[in-house]
């Protein structure tokens, strides 16, 4: 029986990430939503799928729309403003924990 374990993510909402594996490799986008129970992340403009949407009222348009599907968290890497895709480290800055770039040491 699978145990439902929630993982702690170093990535947060609104972070800019790059896809490092799969059909969307190399694309960049902003994190819109984090699905902790499934280990997946929804990234803006990446992994677009077509979905049939039903018409709800007179003004609403039905039809086939494109929405972002979630990507597994292991296929993402955060993007540093200075040096590009990098891993995340943590530093103590006074009492607060700060996420830092592993390449240049700048706070993310």
N, C-alpha and C positions, 0 to 999 in steps of 0.2 A: 504494500500500500504506500503510495507516495506521500511524503510529509510535506505540508505546505509551509515552507520557510521563506520569510521575507528578507531580501537582501538589502543592505544599506548601500545606497548609490552615492558616489562622489559627484555625480552630475546633478544639476538642479535646473528647474524651470527657467527659461529665458537664456540659458547658456547656448553659445554657438558651438556646434559639433560638426565633425566630418565623418562620413561613412567610410569604414576601412575594409569592408568585405561585402560581397553580394552584388546584385545587379545594379545597385546605385552607388558603387564604389567611387569615391572622389567627390561626391556631392556634399555641399555644406548647407546647413539650415539651423533654425532656432528651435529649441525644445518647447513643444506646446503642452505635453502631458506626459506624466510618468506613471506607468502601470506596475506598481511594485509587486503585486501578487503573481504576475506573469513574467517578470523580468524584462519588460519591453518598454520602449519609449517612442512617442509620436513626435516626429520631426517635421517642421514646416517645409512643404514643397518636395518632400522625399517619399519614395515608396507609394506613389499615387495609384489607386485602384478605382475602377469604375463600379458604381453602385446604383441600383435601380431605386429611385425615391418615389413614393406614392404621393399623389396630390392630396393635400389635407383640406384646402378650402379654395374659393374662387380665385383669390389673388396668388396663391402659392403655385409655383410651377413644378410639375412632376417631371419624370424622365430620368435619364441616366446622368449622374453627376460624378465628378472625380473627388475623392477624399483621400487624406493621408492615412495609411495603415501603419500600425506599430512595427518598429524594428527592434531586434534583440539588442540588449544593452552592451553585449560583448562586441558588437559590430560598430560601435561608436567611439570616437576619440575627441576630447575637448580641443578647441582651437584657441591658442594663445595669440594675442594681438601682435606680439613681436615676432615670435618664431614659428607660428603655424601649429599643426597638430602635435599634441604632447600628452604626457601622462601628468597626473595630479599628485602633488605632495601636500603635507600639512605642516604648518609652523604655528607655534604659540606666539601670539603678539599681545603681550600683557596677559589678560585673562581670556582673550578670545582666540579661537582656532581660526586660522586663515588658510584658504586653499591657495597653493602656489604652483607655478609652472616648474616642472622638473628640469627643463633645459636652461631657462634664464633666471629663475627664482622670483619672477614678478608675480604679485598677487593677482588672482583671477576673480 
